Amino acid sequence: PIAIGARVMSAILRSRVARQVLGTRGFASVPEVMRAAVVRETGPSSVMKVEHDYPVPKLAPGGVLVANKYSGINFIDTYHRSGLYKRELPFIGGQEGGGFVAAVTPEAEAQGVKVGDRVAYSSVFQTYAEYTAVPANKCVTVPESIPLDVAVSCGVQGMTAHYLTHSAHAGLVQPGEWMLIHGAGSGTCQWAAQMAKLRGYKVIGTCSESKQDIARATGVDELIVYKEAPGTSYEDYSSVDLVPKVMEITKGEGVKAVIDGIGLATWETSIEVLARRGIFVSFGNASGAVPAFPPLRLINKSGFLTRPKLNDYTVTREELLQRANDIYGWIHSGDLKVAVDRCFPLEQAVEGHDYLEAGKSRGKVLYEI
């Protein structure tokens, strides 16, 4: 039968209604409804509402039910909420979380996932909620030495930083060569700058004035600091002429790779600073989406372009665990510093998105469930 963890039993007993969850080996009771931040129409942050009677998800074969303690807030969540990235409505926000395994299917048990396991996961939708149904092969057991909020922070941002610095550039940059990382004082690229240094690259970071202490702490070799747009924590990308600064630092050669999660405001300069056969890794849209452009824009130095996403770099469980084990190992050894900036209660779902979209984050932003 599906096993139910003692940790969530009190919540089950308090539930006014319960339902039977069918596993291939029997039944067990779990709550029927839960709290969740739900999007029923796309638009600004205000469209996201916390509901207290949303159905608890059903378990599919090979799945587990995780009682979430934390859920990560990422820019991609705002793209789903706004409608930039299409989702079927209604949906619960989020795609990373962590907590304790509350129920398992027989297939999940066969994979070694047990009730009570302390786990984190990513690339799974509907995590702004008390419970999330997670494929067992997406769960990563969290070592006791790693706080759970830090482990959840490793999900989208940590894994993304890992594939950006290890894989997405397709080996077109080698240790000892220059890499430009935009936004080294915020979110994913705070991780990426540290990992790039661990890989042996020479790193130029960019950041806003208010985040230069964070960016410098990542160990970048050079830092280019932008003024801030009035009334925001965002960089004013017109305040610094980036291209000549990068060319001066690299002695006229340019960089072999650019990691760019900013998008609209930076894509043109990202291409201009590439070295011969360098690669523009465009992975985000913090300032807006990169518009379509002709391939001839890359001809000047025979440049490469990739627009990657995390799911394509955690295709197998082996790949997922390799990245997770690297990250947890660096955190345990002190080689990788993870900053949890703010933790909003789930009831403040709107405020969490507003905080991230205003560019205020100085590290990972979470919901506590």
ZIVEN-V214593 format. One record per helix or strand of 3 or more residues. SS is the DSSP state (@ for helix, = for strand). FROM is the first residue (numbers start at 1). TO is the last residue. Records with the same first field share a line. If there is no record, write none. Layout:
SS = FROM-TO  FROM-TO
This chain:
@ = 6-14  45-47  75-82  106-110  136-138  148-166  187-199  209-217  242-249  267-272  295-301  310-313  317-333  346-357
= = 18-23  26-31  33-39  48-55  63-72  96-104  118-122  131-135  178-181  202-208  222-226  255-260  274-282  304-306  340-345  364-368
